[in-house]
Structures are given as C-alpha cells and as structure tokens.
Amino acid sequence: MTTWPPPLADLKADMKVPGEGDDPRLQACLDAAATFVEAIRSDVDYRPNPLPDAKVPTPDLALGTIRLAARWFTRRRSPEALVDMAELGSARIPSFDPDIDRLLGIGRFRGPVFA
C-alpha cells in the first residue's frame, strides 16, 4: 500500500532539494496538493485502514501529488505565469500539466462519473 499523504522526503528527493531551508514552504505545498487530491478524487479511501474492496491511493496518485506540489512550489516564482528564458525572451506557463492530470486521473483523464 502507498503511504498517504506522501512524505516531505519524497517531494524533496523528486525535486532534488538539498538541506532543510525550504522545508516549511515545501510542506505547505505538499499539504495543499494532498488536500486538493483528496477533494478531487473522493472515490479513493485515504484512511490508514481502508474499507475492504475500497480504492486506495496508488503509486501514480502519490507521484502525481508530489509533482503537483513541486509545480505549485516552483510556480510561486512566476506569479504572472511567465518564465524568463534569457536571450530567448519569456514564455507562458500553461495552467495545467497533462502528465500530472494523467497521474492523478483528473481532467480529461478522469473516467466517466455517474451521479
């Protein structure tokens, strides 16, 4: 079973962040990403002891949460959604990442939902 929510150490390893200087900001982004994923993927049982036959967090869901937190952490440096590319000028950062959406199973990668 995958650890939920993903630990800060996994986020730091994925981002290759040394030291502890950014830990509070990284943890805030990770907590926000986990809360977002829990809200958007309410079909998953996130409790430590899930019910039998319930969907549980998968490695894809955990990695998607980590990548979403990393994106939000990096995004704070570009509030106008632009990134400076030196002599190439600036480029717009898209508002979504299809790879993260695919890992999380959200957006256009979400299966049919019946109400």
C-alpha positions in Angstrom: 0.0 0.0 0.0 1.2 3.5 -0.8 1.9 5.9 2.0 -0.6 8.7 2.2 -0.1 11.6 2.2 3.3 11.4 0.5 6.1 12.3 2.9 8.2 15.5 2.5 11.3 13.4 1.9 9.7 12.0 -1.3 9.0 15.5 -2.6 12.5 16.7 -1.8 14.0 13.7 -3.5 11.9 14.2 -6.6 12.8 17.8 -6.8 16.5 17.2 -5.8 16.2 19.8 -3.0 19.2 19.6 -0.5 19.1 20.8 3.1 16.2 22.0 5.2 15.9 25.7 4.3 12.7 25.3 2.1 11.0 22.6 4.2 8.2 24.8 5.6 7.3 26.1 2.1 7.6 22.6 0.6 5.5 21.1 3.3 2.8 23.7 2.8 2.7 23.0 -0.9 2.6 19.2 -0.3 -0.2 19.6 2.3 -2.2 21.8 -0.2 -1.7 19.3 -3.0 -2.8 16.3 -0.8 -5.9 18.2 0.3 -6.7 19.1 -3.4 -6.2 15.5 -4.5 -8.4 14.2 -1.7 -11.2 16.6 -2.7 -11.0 16.0 -6.4 -10.5 12.2 -6.1 -13.2 11.5 -3.5 -13.5 7.9 -4.9 -10.4 6.9 -3.1 -10.3 5.8 0.6 -7.3 7.8 2.1 -7.7 6.4 5.7 -4.9 4.4 7.2 -7.2 1.3 7.4 -9.4 1.5 4.3 -12.6 -0.5 4.0 -12.4 -3.8 2.2 -12.7 -3.5 -1.6 -12.3 0.3 -1.5 -9.9 2.1 -3.9 -6.7 3.1 -2.1 -4.0 5.6 -3.1 -1.8 4.1 -5.8 1.8 4.9 -6.6 0.6 7.0 -9.6 -1.7 9.1 -7.3 1.2 9.6 -4.8 3.6 10.6 -7.6 1.0 12.9 -9.1 0.5 14.6 -5.8 4.3 15.1 -5.4 4.6 16.5 -8.9 1.6 18.8 -8.3 3.2 20.1 -5.0 6.5 20.6 -6.9 4.7 22.6 -9.6 3.0 24.8 -7.1 6.3 25.4 -5.2 8.0 26.4 -8.5 5.0 28.4 -9.7 5.4 30.8 -6.8 8.4 32.3 -8.6 6.2 33.2 -11.6 3.0 34.9 -10.3 2.3 36.3 -13.8 2.6 32.8 -15.3 5.7 33.8 -17.2 9.2 32.4 -17.1 12.2 34.3 -18.2 14.3 32.5 -20.8 17.2 35.0 -21.0 18.0 35.9 -24.6 15.0 33.9 -25.8 12.6 36.2 -24.0 9.8 34.9 -21.8 7.3 32.1 -22.2 3.9 31.5 -20.7 3.5 28.6 -18.2 0.4 26.6 -19.0 -2.3 26.5 -16.3 -2.3 22.6 -16.3 0.1 19.8 -16.9 -1.3 16.8 -18.8 1.3 14.5 -17.2 0.1 15.4 -13.7 -3.5 15.2 -14.7 -2.8 11.7 -16.1 -1.1 10.5 -12.9 -3.9 11.9 -10.8 -6.7 10.7 -13.1 -8.3 14.1 -13.3 -9.4 16.5 -16.0 -9.7 14.8 -19.4 -8.1 11.7 -17.9 -10.9 11.1 -15.4 -13.1 8.2 -16.2 -16.9 8.6 -16.5 -18.6 9.7 -13.4 -22.2 8.8 -12.7 -24.3 10.9 -10.3 
